[in-house]
Amino acid sequence: MAVRKRMVALGVAVVLLGTATACTPEPIVSIESISQGPAKPALKVGTPEVPDGVDPQEGELLAQVYAAALNAAGIEAIVVPAPVKPGALATSIESGRIDLIPAYSALSPSGGGPAADAASDISDALNPTLPSGVVQLDPAKAEVRDAVVVTAVTAEKYQLKSLNDIGKVCNQLVLGGSAGFKTKANGLAGLGSDYNCVPEKYRSLKPMLDYGPDSTLWALLRDDIQMASMPTSSPGIADNSLVVLDDPKNLFPNQNIVPLAATGKLPADVQADVNKVSAALGTEELGNLNRLAQDGHYNVVSDAATAWLVQQGLIKASS
């Protein structure tokens, strides 16, 4: 799948951070090379279906990151590109269709996300829901949740810091986001019930990472909408100095990325390398992974995933 490239429009000031490879951080961890022994079938890494409002490309990126790390460690791994629906996660693993998948905790095999905040709490809540044929590895540190964001100009104009502040001006503003946000309980309806926010209008837009004409981000920057529902993993938030409104009533639950694997399929040393990737995948790092994929430097998602692993010091750059 070709990585979408950013669209540039004259007359709109978009603050970019530049290419993410400009400043390589100090190595965090290293992926150790593993001797696989006699030839074995390649490990199949599944592509997770992403939560509502998240760009579908993020799921493919995650699958490619874990597969690239395993390949760098000497374990042949391939990505199964078709997104696995939440209800099919366990059966896909137990049937052998996939061996490993970085799943979103809110889309767990139990059919709903556990009510927890910290990654460790989510891990503890998710474990009892898994069938015997599925094992949970260490959750990533990244926190992925819905957020209502505004531009710095809008935040200053209306003195907005929290969703508690939005009720008094909400009917003057247009809110944009995914079609799902309009209908789900903790979306548009939740804003009304929890924060007395009923916008002037709601626009259903595409959750694209780039600046396409139908993307939520572009509509916000053009001021076609004044509030946007956007996942916290979107690099557009930092790149454009958007203001994330605090959610003191926890309308938007937190979730983590939790690798699930077939029981007995991944030896301890392979699991250790998967866990190293998860340990490096914080919220900021997930945003940077998305940024690498969208900046137009890499032609395919797998190259962006490999570049991210190199940047994090997890694997060595190929010569």
Secondary structure, DSSP 8 states (H G I E B T S, - for coil): -B-------TT--------GGGS--------------S----EEEEEE---TTS-THHHHHHHHHHHHHHHHTT--EEEEEEEE-GGGHHHHHHTTS-SEEEEEGGG-TTSS--S-SSHHHHHHHHGGGS-TTEEE----S--B-EEEEE-HHHHHHHT-SBGGGTTTTGGGSEEEE-HHHHHSTTTHHHHHHHH----SEEEE-B--SS--TTBHHHHHHTTS-SEEEEETT-HHHHHTT-EE-B-TT--S--B-EEEEEETTTS-HHHHHHHHHHHHH--HHHHHHHHHHHHSSS-SBHHHHHHHHHHHTTSS----
